[in-house]
Amino acid sequence: MHGTGSRPSSSLLKHFIPNNLRSLLLALAIALFAVMPAHAALQALVIGNAAYTDGALKNPVNDARAMDVKLTALGFKVMKVENLKR
């Protein structure tokens, strides 16, 4: 069943989109994908849960605070929560 799908054939695309326009669109797409990561925001979610009903843990909140400081220094926008409840 080749050729009966909903995808247009490449010759049909060539007919409707001239070579120079296809080249321009390809170059534009490559440029956009190359530039986007450079401007993307670095984001991090840091969760430190220590207050469990079975017993508290000693370090998770301190570790989360340390990760917050380090990631912020590296340029991340950090959202930090401690002892998150449902």
HUGIZI-V942617 format. One record per run of one state. SS is the DSSP state (h for helix, s for strand, l for the rest). FROM is the first residue (numbers start at 1). TO is the last residue. Records with the same first field share a line. If there is no record, write none. Layout:
SS: FROM-TO ; FROM-TO
//
This chain:
l: 1-9 ; 17-18 ; 40-42 ; 49-50 ; 53-54 ; 57-59 ; 74-76 ; 83-86
h: 10-16 ; 19-39 ; 60-73
s: 43-48 ; 51-52 ; 55-56 ; 77-82
//
